[in-house]
Amino acid sequence: MQIVGGYPVYSELVHNIARRIRDTHDWDALLVLADALEEDGCENRVMLDHLREYAHNDESMYCWVVTQILERE
């Protein structure tokens, strides 16, 4: 993961996983996204912990981490 203009630039894999979560509401994939972010160099515990805590939460309709990733496409 690189920082450009003060914002992280995520890998294509991270973007693809985030898109799939947004489009399908496959909240179980939040765990996969957390792992991909870590492999990409993300050390933001708030983001990573949020993804791991909200995985398997069938009542969720929104994930701010997914939104933040996709805002910068």
C-alpha positions in Angstrom: 0.0 0.0 0.0 1.3 3.4 -0.9 0.4 6.8 0.4 -0.4 9.4 -2.3 -1.6 12.9 -1.4 -2.0 11.8 2.2 -4.4 8.9 1.3 -3.7 5.2 1.0 -3.7 3.6 -2.4 -4.9 0.1 -2.1 -4.2 -2.9 -4.5 -6.5 -4.1 -7.2 -7.3 -7.1 -5.1 -8.4 -5.0 -2.2 -10.7 -3.0 -4.5 -12.1 -6.1 -6.1 -13.0 -7.6 -2.7 -14.5 -4.4 -1.5 -16.6 -4.1 -4.7 -17.9 -7.7 -4.2 -18.9 -7.0 -0.6 -20.7 -3.8 -1.6 -22.5 -5.5 -4.5 -23.4 -8.8 -2.8 -23.5 -7.8 0.9 -21.3 -10.9 1.6 -20.3 -9.8 5.1 -18.3 -13.0 5.6 -15.9 -11.6 3.0 -15.0 -8.8 5.5 -12.5 -11.2 7.0 -10.9 -11.8 3.5 -10.8 -8.0 3.1 -9.0 -7.6 6.4 -6.4 -10.2 5.5 -5.9 -8.5 2.0 -5.5 -5.1 3.6 -2.9 -6.5 6.1 -1.0 -8.2 3.2 -1.1 -4.8 1.4 0.6 -3.2 4.4 -2.3 -1.7 6.2 -1.6 -1.3 9.9 -4.8 0.7 10.8 -6.1 -1.3 13.8 -9.4 0.6 13.8 -10.1 -0.5 10.2 -8.9 -4.1 10.6 -10.7 -4.6 13.9 -14.0 -3.2 12.5 -13.8 -5.6 9.6 -13.2 -8.6 11.8 -15.9 -7.6 14.3 -18.6 -7.0 11.7 -18.0 -10.1 9.7 -20.9 -12.5 10.0 -23.2 -9.7 11.0 -26.2 -10.4 8.8 -28.0 -7.2 10.0 -25.3 -4.9 8.5 -26.2 -2.9 5.4 -23.2 -0.7 5.4 -19.5 -0.9 6.1 -17.5 2.4 6.4 -14.3 0.7 5.5 -15.6 -0.7 2.2 -17.0 2.8 1.4 -13.7 4.5 2.2 -11.8 2.1 0.0 -14.2 2.5 -3.0 -14.4 6.3 -2.6 -10.8 6.6 -3.9 -11.2 4.4 -7.0 
